[in-house]
């Protein structure tokens, strides 16, 4: 189903610049072999920086942080949750997670996952995909119980749609992979462009 990223993984050694087990699982399900290399990147939005541009810049910085040789291609990703025009990142603690989920409950938000490819410290391509997510109205008690389980703490927007957080979601408009954090269709299309350019 994803011939271009598979061909890219045959021609080059893929390096995933992410510690996310969800991304690792999706990439493995595509049939790709890869190594993992992560570096600390300051995930701070710049003054006046638009949310989607922010996610794309972070994905690029993560890919570029891998200083591999010409035989390696690094994959960088960043996922953000946008409510209105404000980015909701990962919660700093349980209280922050509860505040974030309370704001999202009963409303639509947008999840953006950005993707970047780099080789030898040079950016090859970057892009992003978005999906609209609609939350059920949920009680504070339900949200508190979810937060107490610990799942929200390492996730943008403080929930995991593929985990226990699925109960929050009424419906989505777009790609589920984008919400999880690795839009496979976009990844394959970008790989096709890289292969075409040689």
Secondary structure per residue as TSV (DSSP state, phi and psi in degrees):
chain	resnum	aa	ss	phi	psi
A	1	X	-	360.0	-22.4
A	2	X	-	-127.9	69.0
A	3	X	H	-67.5	-30.5
A	4	X	H	-74.0	-42.7
A	5	X	H	-69.5	-31.7
A	6	X	H	-66.0	-42.1
A	7	X	H	-65.5	-39.3
A	8	X	H	-63.1	-38.3
A	9	X	H	-71.6	-20.8
A	10	X	H	-79.3	-34.5
A	11	X	H	-82.6	-30.1
A	12	X	S	-131.8	160.1
A	13	X	E	-85.2	114.6
A	14	X	E	-80.0	137.5
A	15	X	E	-122.1	116.7
A	16	X	E	-86.7	115.5
A	17	X	-	-90.2	57.2
A	18	X	-	-157.1	138.6
A	19	X	-	-95.0	4.7
A	20	X	-	-68.4	119.7
A	21	X	H	-64.6	-26.1
A	22	X	H	-69.3	-42.6
A	23	X	H	-67.1	-41.0
A	24	X	H	-59.8	-41.5
A	25	X	H	-65.0	-45.8
A	26	X	H	-64.6	-41.4
A	27	X	H	-66.3	-39.4
A	28	X	H	-64.9	-38.6
A	29	X	H	-64.7	-23.6
A	30	X	T	-76.5	-10.8
A	31	X	T	93.3	10.6
A	32	X	-	-86.6	141.5
A	33	X	-	-97.8	146.0
A	34	X	E	-163.4	161.1
A	35	X	E	-109.9	170.9
A	36	X	E	-122.4	132.2
A	37	X	-	-144.8	119.0
A	38	X	-	-121.4	149.5
A	39	X	-	-134.9	150.1
A	40	X	-	-73.1	121.2
A	41	X	-	-117.4	131.2
A	42	X	-	-68.5	114.8
A	43	X	-	-96.2	66.1
A	44	X	-	-115.3	125.3
A	45	X	-	-72.9	132.5
A	46	X	-	-79.1	152.5
A	47	X	T	-55.8	127.3
A	48	X	T	80.0	-2.0
A	49	X	-	-75.9	126.3
A	50	X	-	-70.6	149.2
A	51	X	H	-54.4	-47.5
A	52	X	H	-69.8	-35.2
A	53	X	H	-65.8	-35.4
A	54	X	H	-61.4	-48.6
A	55	X	H	-62.4	-41.3
A	56	X	H	-66.3	-40.6
A	57	X	H	-62.3	-42.4
A	58	X	H	-64.6	-41.1
A	59	X	H	-60.5	-41.7
A	60	X	H	-63.9	-44.6
A	61	X	H	-63.0	-37.5
A	62	X	H	-67.1	-43.2
A	63	X	H	-64.5	-41.7
A	64	X	H	-71.8	-17.7
A	65	X	T	-70.2	-17.3
A	66	X	-	-86.6	109.6
A	67	X	-	-95.3	55.3
A	68	X	-	-78.6	177.4
A	69	X	-	-86.1	-173.7
A	70	X	T	-68.6	-15.7
A	71	X	T	-89.8	-0.3
A	72	X	E	-115.4	141.8
A	73	X	E	-122.2	125.4
A	74	X	E	-94.2	141.8
A	75	X	E	-113.8	119.8
A	76	X	E	-112.4	144.5
A	77	X	E	-137.6	151.9
A	78	X	E	-149.2	135.6
A	79	X	E	-120.1	130.9
A	80	X	E	-129.0	156.9
A	81	X	E	-110.8	130.2
A	82	X	E	-119.6	121.3
A	83	X	E	-116.0	117.0
A	84	X	T	69.3	-118.2
A	85	X	T	-121.6	19.9
A	86	X	E	-111.7	137.5
A	87	X	E	-80.7	132.3
A	88	X	E	-110.7	110.4
A	89	X	-	-88.7	-151.8
A	90	X	B	-79.6	140.4
A	91	X	-	-67.8	146.4
A	92	X	S	-83.9	-24.5
A	93	X	S	-159.8	-178.0
A	94	X	H	-64.2	-38.6
A	95	X	H	-64.0	-40.3
A	96	X	H	-65.6	-39.8
A	97	X	H	-61.2	-43.3
A	98	X	H	-65.6	-41.3
A	99	X	H	-60.7	-44.1
A	100	X	H	-63.8	-47.5
A	101	X	H	-66.0	-34.4
A	102	X	H	-63.5	-38.8
A	103	X	H	-67.6	-36.3
A	104	X	H	-77.5	-28.8
A	105	X	T	-57.9	130.0
A	106	X	T	78.9	5.3
A	107	X	S	-126.8	167.1
A	108	X	E	-93.9	138.2
A	109	X	E	-133.7	170.2
A	110	X	E	-117.1	131.3
A	111	X	E	-103.0	128.3
A	112	X	E	-117.9	126.0
A	113	X	E	-116.6	123.0
A	114	X	E	-100.3	148.8
A	115	X	E	-129.6	137.5
A	116	X	E	-138.4	142.2
A	117	X	E	-114.0	135.8
A	118	X	E	-140.6	152.7
A	119	X	E	-140.8	126.6
A	120	X	T	57.6	35.6
A	121	X	T	78.2	10.3
A	122	X	E	-116.6	131.6
A	123	X	E	-72.0	129.2
A	124	X	E	-96.2	-41.2
A	125	X	E	-167.7	152.1
A	126	X	E	-152.4	151.2
A	127	X	E	-165.7	179.9
A	128	X	E	-149.4	161.5
A	129	X	E	-129.4	149.9
A	130	X	E	-128.1	149.6
A	131	X	E	-138.0	134.6
A	132	X	E	-86.8	133.9
A	133	X	E	-123.0	129.0
A	134	X	E	-109.0	123.1
A	135	X	E	-93.6	143.6
A	136	X	-	-65.3	153.9
A	137	X	-	-66.9	125.1
A	138	X	-	-128.7	142.9
A	139	X	-	-73.1	155.7
A	140	X	H	-61.1	-34.2
A	141	X	H	-63.9	-44.4
A	142	X	H	-62.6	-41.9
A	143	X	H	-64.8	-41.1
A	144	X	H	-61.5	-41.6
A	145	X	H	-65.3	-38.3
A	146	X	H	-65.9	-45.4
A	147	X	H	-61.8	-40.4
A	148	X	H	-61.5	-25.0
A	149	X	T	-74.0	-13.5
A	150	X	T	91.0	-12.8
A	151	X	G	-60.6	-36.1
A	152	X	G	-68.3	-15.7
A	153	X	G	-67.7	-26.0
A	154	X	G	-113.5	24.4
A	155	X	S	-125.4	138.1
A	156	X	B	-59.5	132.2
A	157	X	T	78.1	-0.9
A	158	X	T	67.1	31.6
A	159	X	-	-152.6	156.2
A	160	X	-	-119.6	111.2
A	161	X	T	-66.1	-28.2
A	162	X	T	-87.8	-2.3
A	163	X	T	-114.0	-144.5
A	164	X	G	-63.8	-23.6
A	165	X	G	-69.9	-5.6
A	166	X	G	-58.4	-25.1
A	167	X	G	-66.5	-20.3
A	168	X	G	-73.9	-24.7
A	169	X	E	-92.2	124.9
A	170	X	E	-80.4	-52.1
A	171	X	E	-163.0	165.7
A	172	X	E	-128.3	155.0
A	173	X	E	-123.3	101.9
A	174	X	S	135.9	-149.3
A	175	X	-	-102.4	123.2
A	176	X	H	-61.5	-37.2
A	177	X	H	-57.0	-33.9
A	178	X	H	-64.8	-39.5
A	179	X	H	-69.1	-38.4
A	180	X	H	-70.1	-32.4
A	181	X	T	124.2	9.6
A	182	X	-	-151.1	91.2
A	183	X	-	-73.2	100.3
A	184	X	H	-65.2	-37.1
A	185	X	H	-62.8	-45.5
A	186	X	H	-62.8	-43.7
A	187	X	H	-57.7	-43.0
A	188	X	H	-69.6	-39.1
A	189	X	H	-64.7	-40.2
A	190	X	H	-66.6	-39.4
A	191	X	H	-60.6	-37.8
A	192	X	H	-61.3	-41.1
A	193	X	H	-64.1	-39.1
A	194	X	H	-67.2	-42.2
A	195	X	H	-63.3	-40.1
A	196	X	H	-64.6	-36.1
A	197	X	H	-77.6	-11.1
A	198	X	-	83.5	360.0
